[in-house]
Amino acid sequence: MRWLVGWSSAPAGPFDQNGGRTVLPVGAQLLWDGPDPLWAVGDWRPDEIRVVEAGPVTVRPGRQGPGPYDDRHPGRGAPGRHGEPARLAVLGHCRASDDELRVGLFAARGGALRHLTSWAGGYTAVLQTGRRISILGDLAGARPVFHTRWRGGTAYATAALPLADLIEAGLDVTHLAALLACPDSPEALGDTTPYLGVRRLPAGHALVMREGTPEITGYEPAASLASGPVQHDAGQAVAGVRDALVDAVRARLEQPRHVPAPGEAPVPGIGADLSGGSASATLALLAAGLPGNPGTLVGRAAGGAGNGSRLLAVTFNDLATGGEAGRDAELDRARLMAADPRLHHVVVPGGAEALPFADLERVLDGPLTDEPGPSLVTAERHRRRLAAGGADHLVGAGARQVLDAHPARLADLLLDRQRRHLLRPAAALARAEAPGAHALLVPLTVYRAARRLARTPYRQGVEEAAARLLERRFDTPGESARQVLDASLAALAWSRPGPAARWLTGEALAEVSVRLQDAAARPGQIERPGVRRARAALARHAADHRVLEQAAEVRGQRLHAPFLDNQVVRAARALPTALRVRPGARAEVLKTVLAGSGVPELPPGWGANTRASAVISARAGLRTAVGDLLDLFHTPLLADAGLVDARVVGRALLDAADGEPLPLDGLAELVSTEVWLRRLLARRGSCWTGTEAPRRRAVAGGVTPTRPRLPL
């Protein structure tokens, strides 16, 4: 795991009179010194760390034209103001040149923090101007920022666990309850983390600190609720997505190629997933078609085939669920696209040992992630695929959340008086419904649900969700023919319980309900329901992708998710809502992106829904591993914390293994949280050293006065 850590000290900070540090992160590389130091920790590559500096400047009176020193007031400078020395650290993969970084440094020193997020690639930027420190989170949440109060100042990091170690934090069980009860509701999660006292910076915000005092500020312009979002031309918006995706892929291709150390699994050079779905295929075809040698696989490239200029495309073949029509069609599409002479195709087979929920013992012995996430139950499945990939590997994570329309956006259309655009999505849901008289009423049912959400005030909607938790009113899982319709109707709400909420105890649900009620009572900026729900869904997916990246990490490999880059997210947000809600809109947008990039022909079935095969794999894995899962929940830590009843969860596991229509994603969240807790409490050591380093690890025991103490 790689992370940044630093702090902004109070005037009397954690330094003695000689400037000697009392606390140091283990295995750190110092990026800059002084009372407000910054470190990079972990196996960072040399090209992933860039620091530029600028000395003090003087803005003379009468300076004309907008400049980098005071762009908040274009046309005039700040008379007589002496600029402070500044430096900018950019960590990750950023396409900006050194000169562009310096221009961004000057602009941000004048207050334009958003300029530091406008370059192609995935990276984290930290700005220091005198004693003022600014660190920027991304728009999706895939590169989060955490902070905590420490010794009168503020410590910050791109990982929560080091900060928990620093302050010797306990476990926040109420946060875990909220994560299980309402994972997509920012009202329930707030800015908390699984560690008491460690806070998460909201996506799209910057943490600005001066002499230890923190301030959180947004760097994205907010749309007015009255006037609605700015309307963009559909053609220009799609062209913007194409340009952003091409730049995001180029940012990875232009990076130096890396050859893993002997004994490490990845192949040298660049690879990409080719699952047969539209997202991964788009990235693979773009990377293969851009100028230059995309792969540059040297030495043992592609098993010694010597295809150095071809991109390594990796497809996972699930043999344990072979014969399923949708999965076979997806594999056939991948093979057709892999016939491109610029691709070298590798198919990775996986049997029962690679099913979800299988081999959890290896997850328990594997890397400790910052927080729990449902992807922990599929980490080993993904690790097998990624081990056959490149040292830099492109994945299509986030495309669905970035490009698709959340069902709640139907209410946004009604707020914008665009009722006619509800016809296509309503008709698509009617076609997904089983034939019969009920299917004829689907469009009216969808319209009524969207109108109800459009007319429901935010506060009332959140309070209704709180009441549902107290009354234990949960969505009933639909049969296979109604799953799409039921899920869409349930999503037409400001907030709703998650799939794992049905198995939580009454006390846990009551605590989450209080969180929702408090959030509803707080004043704040109100957004449109579709915009807010879509942003929350993206943040949730980005957080789980980060968990997967840590849990399935292959030594010497970097995962790249271009769809989660700032510029791609911004470009996608410009897509008109009327375009988003069309059935198959994501596939059509990506098809247009490829056509504009020189890939006009795609195999039949392009853009078909691939989620059904994931459900089949999850159910097969649950049946295979049900015995181990029952052992896991014989004496679960979740029950010790008062979150679940072990007997209830055991009964649910048996019912799901027998084919009962229970939400498997909810069970995955319970299992992953239990596995994460066991891995966390088995941890030894600390992220810090020094004469006054923390003497005990984070989460050493009990967490709140109302909870029993967890065993060591």
Secondary structure, 3 states (H helix, E strand, C coil): CCEEEEEECCCCCCECCCCCECCEECCEEEEECCCCCEEEECCCCHHHEEEEEECCCEECCCCCCCCCCCCCCCCCCCCCEECCCEEEEEEEEECCCHHHHHHHHHHHHCCCHHHHHCCCEEEEEEEEECCEEEEECCCCCCCCCEEEEECCEEEEECCHHHHHHHHCCCECHHHHHHHHHCCCCHHHHCCECCECCCEECCCCEEEEEECCEEEEEECCCCCCCCCCCCCCCHHHHHHHHHHHHHHHHHHHHCCCCCCCCCCCCCEEEEEEECCCCHHHHHHHHHHHHCCCCCCCCCCCHHHHCCCCCCEEEEEEEEHHHCCCHHHHHHHHHHHHHCCCCCEEEEEEEECHHHCCCCCHHHHHHCCCCCCCCHHHHHHHHHHHHHCCCEEEEECCCCHHHHHCCCCCHHHHHHHCCCHHHHHHHHHHHHHHCCCCHHHHCHHHHHHHHHHHHHHCCHHHHHHHHHHHHHHCCCCCCCCHHHHHHHHHHHHCCCCCCCCCHHHECHHHHHHHHHHHHHHHHCCCCCCCHHHHHHHHHHHHHHHHHHHHHHHCCCCCCEEECHHHCHHHHHHHHCCCHHHHCCCCHHHHHHHHHHHCCCCCCCCCCCCCCCHHHHHHHHHHHHHHHHHHHHHHCCCCHHHHCCCECHHHHHHHHHHHHCCCCCCHHHHHHHHHHHHHHHHHHCCCCCCEECCCCCCCCCCCCCCCCCCCCCCC
